[in-house]
Amino acid sequence: MSVKKVYFIDTVHPVLSERLSESGFSCVDVSKEKAEDLPAILVDAFGLVIRSKISLSKEVLSHCKSLTFIARSGSGLENIDINFCKEKGISCYNSPEGNRNAVAEHALGMLLSLLNKIHISDLQIRNGIWQREQNRGEELDGKTVGIIGYGNNGSAFAKKLKGFDVKVMAYDKYKSGFGDHFVHECTLSALQEQADVISFHVPLTKETKYIFNETFIENMKNPFILMNLARGKVVQTTDLVSGLKNDKIRGACLDVHEFEKKSFESFFEQHMPEEFSFLTQSERVILTPHIAGWTKESYYKLSNALADKILEYHSPQ
């Protein structure tokens, strides 16, 4: 009986390797290997575990003649050639249920901080500045929050908003019949007509790339707050900055950024455009480094959910 190897290209919670090893898989850590060296190493892979270190393109995957599954810790699968995997019968798993609660809580925290100017007044206090009237906040109560994309993260955010006496509207091009006591299902035009807050929770696809642009902004009836906790390239930064400057956009909460690279740690090892500099200097913008789903709890849940899926459909025997 041949040993079925699962290569861990990125670091994930050890519960995944522990559960796979207990079931008879051979787990191999290659997270410290250079991306360019990986294709030659992965030739005998039965399974691959990744986050964002490399793109599993057709060229890379074609080296893996025995590959049966790919497991991505997180929600998106945009760094995997899904069509090639379907052609070769390679199963692809992700674990959006593992960090949906974390993303929802982070979204709510960003929105409340922006409305109540917590991010501004905290810095002022630390610098010996005491300003009350200038930091008068604004309540979430009574506002309309529009959610675009009603999957794991969008629905979790709607649930968190339940106790705030807000109207929650949601649009999802590929779903219907999901309206309930948390959310009003609606069209995109209805959402743009009524929303005070727009929050994106969609995967990055050809359809969603730069879906938030000048046209989207023009179709909004009222000035609004933008939230993006999905993928950076959902938002066209140039148009976002223009909207902030002309006050069609009241503020923005961004956990993800258009200029992210495959390696998050190298984000600032590049020339940053003026638009990004504007965002970093604006008091109407809150920025976090793609950490909405990055809690201590979700770190475990992401890997445990993957283990459930892999062990349900694959056996080392």
Protein Blocks (a to p, Z undefined) as FASTA:
>chain_A
ZZdddddfbacdfklmmmmmmnopacddfklpcfklmmmmmmmpfbdcdfklpccdfklm
mmmmmbfbdcdedjblklpcfklmmmnopacdddfklmmmmmmmmmmmmmmmmmnommmm
mmmmmnopacfklmoccdfehpacddehjafklmmmmmmmmmnopacddddfkbghkacf
kbccddfklmmmmpmbdcddddddfklgokbcfklmmmpmbdcddddfkbfklpcfklmm
mmmmnopagbdcdfbdfkbcfblmlmmmcccdfklmmmmmpckbccdehillmcfklmmm
mmmmmmmmmmmmpcfZZ
